[in-house]
Amino acid sequence: MLNKQRAEAERLQQQELDRVAAEEANVRTDHKKPVAATKDKVWFGGYILLLICFAVLHYIVALRFFGFSANITALLQRLAKGAVLMVFILGLAKVCEIYVIGRIEDPVSRYNLNRIQRLIVGLILTFVAISLLFVNWYTAVVSVGLISLILGFALQKPITSLIGWIYLMVRAPYSVGDRIKIGDATGDVIEVGYFDTTLWEFGGKYLSTDHPTGRIIRFPNSEVLESAIYNYTWPLFPYVWNEIRFNIAYNSDLEFVAATMQAAAEQEVGNLMMERVRVYRELLSKTPVDELEVKEHPAVLFRVSDNTWLVAIVRYLVNPKEAGRVKTRLIKKLLSDLNAAPDRVLFPKGDAR
């Protein structure tokens, strides 16, 4: 009976592996070349129109058509040149966003590069604006230095958060889409801004399962420089171990319990778990941790409880975002299989539960 269950489990898991591989192949082949959307075309048209307008303005001012004084004419020419340069930079950034960054298949990398590009473009535009306001470069440098000094004292926390954002881009302890815990906040990362990170909370004090609560959590990026970060879905190994526990009597058939629980768990996560553990062992082999202690199949263990019962534990590997669904299916399967042999598996009854 157990051999048939294992054979059926292996067949189902192989089908699941084939399905996942097919989905990944479809994701890779479905990534099309970037095409400018209608709103992007409108932006391009607006940039071209603004370039023409500012260029014409510069030409008209140079002809002294309006009869302005020399100082006003020079100022208008400088502003027109600066406006042309700023519009050109914005247009170039839009082209880069669509046709360069848009070619990257990884959505997280696209998101991060877009954020970095916008920050660089903002700094360049600020530099151009300061250059337009101050003809004398020495005055401009001194003014920027004084402003930076004042802002450094007044905006110490936001600046620390900006440094935290740079740390996130360089070290990447988490990215958009990861499930993390930092401090008292636990959730899926939906946005990494320049100054704060936004989580879609799951679990929380109102739920007993890892289900989204419907609330969002925002915390300053400076927290990553001071707090421990728990990443449940880091790219190299986005899985966690999970357990299901049952109280059983000491006079239960422990061999039967172990075989039944292991067969049910293998039917749910067997071959997928083997593939994941191979990756995990490769990672552990590069560390002092003994990778041989990590089992490729779901493991069943027994522990002595604080009361008068034994605790039967099945341990398995699962994607943290699917842990709740997998545990629910496994509990139903385990109870069905174990209750089918009431003379070999003795559960607590009545108030003894």
Summary of the structure (lengths in Angstrom):
residues: 353
radius of gyration: 30.5
end to end distance: 30.0
largest distance: 106.0
contacts: 959
relative contact order: 0.09
helix: 59%
strand: 16%
